[in-house]
Each structure stands twice: as structure tokens, then as C-alpha cells.
């Protein structure tokens, strides 16, 4: 649980991380994470810097993982962010 100010500070830290990873406005970052607070912080951070996110379903198998509407709408992801707990 975060206060608004704590959440803002964490979003800005994640935004800085995305910038350091080379994400720029208009880019797509693929997120392969389980549902969590950190997942939402990354979504907000990407939005904060003008990037979008492509959600990958961590519980699906094979080619069904990447949600087709994300790849069709947003294009090829520039980076891939995953949690160590998610199987590849």
C-alpha cells in the first residue's frame, strides 16, 4: 500500500529506470510480470515518459502469451521486462 506521494516517487524511479534502458517517448516496453503493485508502477512509469506497454500473459503457454491486440496496435517492443519468478 502506497500513499499518493510514495506512489509518485516510485513511478518516477521506474520511469528513470526505463529511460536508462533506452525507452523513449513512442516506444513500447513489453511487460512479462505477474499481477502486482510493481506491474502497475511500470505501466504508470511508461506512460509518464510517453511510452506504451505491451502486456504478456505470464500464465499462458507458447505463442498465446503475447496479447495480439497489443502487438498489432503498438508495434514491436523495444525492451522486454520480466520478473525472475515468471517462467520463460
GUPAFI-801832 format. One line per 2 residues: number of its first residue (from 1); for each residue x, y, z of N, C-alpha, C, CB. Coordinates in nm, 2 decimals. Atoms other than C-alpha are relative to their C-alpha. Glycine has a CB too. Layout:
BEGIN
NUM = X/Y/Z/X/Y/Z/X/Y/Z/X/Y/Z ~ ...
// end
This chain:
BEGIN
1 = 0.08/-0.12/0.00/0.00/0.00/0.00/0.09/0.12/0.00/-0.10/0.00/0.12 ~ -0.08/-0.12/0.01/0.14/0.34/-0.10/-0.09/0.12/0.03/0.06/0.01/-0.14
3 = 0.07/-0.13/0.01/0.04/0.69/-0.03/0.01/0.06/-0.14/0.05/0.10/0.11 ~ -0.01/-0.06/0.14/-0.01/0.91/-0.34/0.15/0.05/-0.02/-0.09/0.12/-0.01
5 = -0.13/-0.05/0.02/0.33/1.07/-0.28/0.11/-0.11/-0.01/0.04/0.09/0.12 ~ -0.09/0.12/0.02/0.51/0.73/-0.23/-0.02/-0.06/-0.14/-0.03/-0.10/0.11
7 = 0.02/0.06/0.14/0.35/0.60/-0.55/0.06/0.09/-0.10/-0.15/-0.01/-0.02 ~ -0.06/-0.09/0.10/0.45/0.91/-0.74/0.16/-0.01/0.00/-0.03/0.15/0.03
9 = -0.14/0.01/-0.01/0.81/0.88/-0.61/0.05/-0.13/-0.07/0.05/0.00/0.14 ~ -0.03/0.13/0.06/0.82/0.51/-0.71/-0.02/0.00/-0.15/-0.08/-0.12/0.06
11 = 0.03/-0.01/0.14/0.67/0.58/-1.05/0.12/0.07/-0.07/-0.13/0.07/-0.03 ~ -0.11/-0.08/0.05/0.94/0.84/-1.11/0.13/-0.08/0.00/0.02/0.13/0.07
13 = -0.12/0.09/0.00/1.21/0.59/-1.01/0.00/-0.10/-0.11/0.02/-0.07/0.14 ~ 0.02/0.10/0.11/1.07/0.33/-1.25/0.02/0.07/-0.14/-0.13/-0.07/0.01
15 = -0.01/-0.08/0.12/1.05/0.60/-1.52/0.15/0.02/-0.03/-0.08/0.13/0.01 ~ -0.15/-0.02/0.02/1.42/0.67/-1.47/0.06/-0.13/-0.05/0.06/0.05/0.13
17 = -0.05/0.13/0.04/1.49/0.30/-1.50/-0.03/-0.02/-0.15/-0.06/-0.11/0.09 ~ 0.03/0.02/0.14/1.31/0.28/-1.83/0.08/0.09/-0.09/-0.15/0.03/-0.02
19 = -0.08/-0.09/0.08/1.49/0.59/-1.96/0.14/-0.06/-0.01/0.01/0.14/0.06 ~ -0.13/0.06/0.00/1.82/0.42/-1.86/0.01/-0.12/-0.09/0.05/-0.03/0.14
21 = 0.01/0.12/0.08/1.71/0.11/-2.05/-0.02/0.04/-0.15/-0.11/-0.09/0.04 ~ 0.01/-0.05/0.13/1.67/0.33/-2.36/-0.14/0.02/-0.05/0.07/-0.10/-0.09
23 = 0.14/-0.03/0.04/1.30/0.37/-2.36/-0.02/0.15/-0.02/-0.10/-0.06/0.10 ~ 0.02/-0.14/0.03/1.19/0.69/-2.53/-0.15/0.02/-0.03/0.08/0.05/-0.12
25 = 0.14/-0.03/0.03/0.85/0.86/-2.60/-0.03/-0.08/-0.13/-0.03/0.15/-0.01 ~ 0.04/0.08/0.12/0.66/0.64/-2.85/0.04/-0.14/-0.01/0.05/0.07/-0.12
27 = -0.05/0.14/0.00/0.85/0.32/-2.77/-0.10/-0.09/0.07/0.13/-0.01/0.07 ~ 0.09/0.10/-0.07/0.68/0.00/-2.65/0.09/-0.08/0.09/-0.07/-0.09/-0.10
29 = -0.07/0.09/-0.09/0.80/-0.19/-2.34/-0.09/-0.12/0.03/0.04/0.08/0.14 ~ 0.08/0.12/-0.03/0.68/-0.55/-2.31/0.02/-0.03/0.14/0.05/-0.12/-0.09
31 = 0.00/0.03/-0.15/0.59/-0.64/-1.95/-0.04/-0.15/0.01/-0.09/0.09/0.08 ~ 0.03/0.14/-0.03/0.61/-1.01/-1.85/0.01/-0.02/0.15/0.10/-0.10/-0.08
33 = 0.00/0.00/-0.14/0.52/-0.99/-1.49/-0.14/-0.05/0.05/0.02/0.14/0.06 ~ 0.13/0.03/-0.07/0.26/-1.13/-1.25/-0.07/0.12/0.05/0.02/-0.10/0.11
35 = 0.07/-0.12/-0.05/-0.01/-0.90/-1.13/0.06/0.04/0.13/-0.15/-0.03/0.01 ~ -0.06/-0.05/-0.13/0.14/-0.68/-0.86/0.00/0.15/0.00/0.15/-0.06/0.02
37 = -0.01/-0.14/0.00/0.18/-0.33/-0.75/0.11/0.05/-0.09/0.03/0.05/0.15 ~ -0.12/-0.04/0.09/0.52/-0.31/-0.93/-0.04/0.00/-0.14/0.12/-0.09/0.03
39 = 0.05/0.00/0.14/0.34/-0.41/-1.25/-0.06/0.13/-0.04/-0.09/-0.12/-0.02 ~ 0.08/-0.13/0.03/0.11/-0.11/-1.23/0.10/0.12/0.01/-0.11/0.02/0.11
41 = -0.09/-0.11/0.00/0.40/0.12/-1.13/0.08/0.01/-0.13/0.10/-0.02/0.12 ~ -0.07/0.00/0.13/0.58/0.02/-1.45/-0.09/0.05/-0.11/0.05/-0.14/-0.04
43 = 0.09/-0.05/0.10/0.27/0.08/-1.66/-0.01/0.16/0.02/-0.14/-0.06/0.02 ~ 0.00/-0.14/-0.02/0.24/0.43/-1.50/0.13/0.07/-0.04/-0.04/0.03/0.15
45 = -0.13/-0.06/0.03/0.61/0.49/-1.54/0.02/0.02/-0.15/0.11/-0.08/0.06 ~ -0.01/-0.01/0.14/0.60/0.41/-1.91/-0.09/0.11/-0.05/-0.05/-0.13/-0.07
47 = 0.09/-0.11/0.04/0.30/0.64/-1.95/0.06/0.14/0.03/-0.13/-0.01/0.06 ~ -0.06/-0.12/-0.05/0.49/0.91/-1.76/0.10/0.05/-0.10/0.07/-0.02/0.14
49 = -0.10/-0.04/0.09/0.77/0.91/-2.02/-0.05/0.00/-0.15/0.12/-0.08/0.01 ~ 0.05/0.00/0.13/0.54/0.88/-2.32/0.01/-0.13/-0.07/0.06/0.11/-0.08
51 = -0.01/0.13/0.07/0.59/0.51/-2.39/-0.13/-0.08/0.03/0.13/-0.08/0.06 ~ 0.12/0.08/-0.03/0.33/0.24/-2.40/0.05/-0.14/0.04/-0.09/-0.02/-0.13
53 = -0.04/0.14/-0.05/0.33/-0.12/-2.26/-0.08/-0.10/-0.08/-0.02/-0.01/0.15 ~ 0.07/0.12/0.05/0.25/-0.45/-2.42/0.00/-0.10/0.11/0.08/-0.05/-0.13
55 = 0.01/0.10/-0.11/0.12/-0.69/-2.16/0.02/-0.14/-0.06/-0.14/0.02/0.07 ~ -0.02/0.14/0.03/0.24/-1.05/-2.18/-0.07/-0.09/0.11/0.15/-0.03/-0.02
57 = 0.07/0.08/-0.09/0.02/-1.31/-2.02/0.10/-0.11/0.06/-0.12/-0.07/-0.06 ~ -0.10/0.09/-0.06/0.26/-1.49/-1.78/-0.05/-0.14/0.02/0.05/0.06/0.13
59 = 0.06/0.13/-0.03/0.02/-1.78/-1.72/-0.03/-0.09/-0.13/-0.12/0.01/0.08 ~ 0.03/0.07/0.12/-0.03/-1.88/-2.09/0.13/-0.07/-0.05/-0.05/0.10/-0.11
61 = -0.11/0.08/0.06/0.19/-2.12/-2.29/0.02/0.04/-0.14/-0.03/-0.15/0.01 ~ -0.04/-0.02/0.14/0.37/-2.07/-2.62/-0.04/0.13/-0.06/-0.07/-0.11/-0.07
63 = 0.03/-0.12/0.08/0.26/-1.82/-2.88/-0.12/0.08/0.05/-0.01/-0.03/-0.14 ~ 0.11/-0.08/-0.05/-0.05/-1.72/-2.69/0.03/0.10/0.11/-0.11/-0.10/0.05
65 = -0.03/-0.09/-0.11/0.14/-1.53/-2.43/-0.01/0.15/-0.04/0.15/-0.02/0.04 ~ 0.01/-0.14/0.04/0.17/-1.20/-2.62/-0.14/0.03/-0.05/0.11/0.03/-0.11
67 = 0.13/-0.04/0.04/-0.16/-1.04/-2.65/0.00/0.07/-0.13/-0.07/0.09/0.11 ~ -0.01/-0.04/0.14/-0.22/-0.99/-3.02/-0.04/0.15/-0.02/-0.08/-0.09/-0.09
69 = 0.05/-0.14/0.02/-0.41/-0.66/-2.98/0.11/0.10/0.04/-0.12/0.03/0.08 ~ -0.11/-0.09/-0.04/-0.10/-0.51/-2.81/0.10/0.01/-0.11/0.06/-0.05/0.13
71 = -0.11/-0.01/0.11/0.15/-0.61/-3.08/-0.06/0.06/-0.12/0.05/-0.14/-0.02 ~ 0.06/-0.05/0.12/-0.09/-0.52/-3.36/-0.02/0.15/0.02/-0.13/-0.06/-0.03
73 = 0.02/-0.14/-0.02/-0.17/-0.18/-3.21/0.12/0.08/0.03/-0.10/0.02/0.12 ~ -0.11/-0.07/-0.04/0.16/-0.08/-3.07/0.13/-0.03/-0.07/0.02/-0.02/0.15
75 = -0.13/0.03/0.07/0.43/-0.25/-3.28/0.09/-0.08/0.09/0.07/0.13/-0.04 ~ -0.10/0.09/-0.06/0.74/-0.44/-3.18/0.05/0.07/0.13/0.11/-0.03/-0.10
77 = -0.06/-0.05/-0.12/0.86/-0.39/-2.82/0.14/0.04/-0.01/-0.03/-0.09/0.12 ~ -0.14/-0.04/0.00/1.19/-0.20/-2.78/0.07/-0.08/0.11/0.01/0.15/0.02
79 = -0.07/0.07/-0.11/1.26/-0.38/-2.45/-0.10/-0.10/0.06/0.05/0.10/0.11 ~ 0.07/0.11/-0.06/1.14/-0.68/-2.25/0.03/0.00/0.15/0.03/-0.14/-0.07
81 = -0.02/0.00/-0.15/1.09/-0.66/-1.87/-0.07/-0.11/0.06/-0.04/0.14/0.06 ~ 0.07/0.11/-0.06/1.02/-0.97/-1.68/0.05/-0.02/0.15/0.03/-0.13/-0.08
83 = -0.03/0.04/-0.14/1.02/-1.09/-1.32/0.07/-0.13/0.00/-0.12/0.00/0.09 ~ -0.07/0.12/-0.01/1.26/-1.36/-1.22/-0.10/-0.12/0.03/0.11/0.00/0.11
85 = 0.10/0.10/-0.04/0.95/-1.55/-1.08/-0.08/-0.05/-0.12/-0.09/0.05/0.10 ~ 0.08/0.04/0.12/0.79/-1.57/-1.43/0.09/-0.10/-0.09/-0.04/0.12/-0.08
87 = -0.07/0.09/0.09/0.89/-1.87/-1.64/0.00/0.05/-0.14/-0.06/-0.15/0.01 ~ -0.01/-0.04/0.14/1.01/-1.81/-1.99/-0.04/-0.11/-0.09/0.15/0.04/-0.04
// end
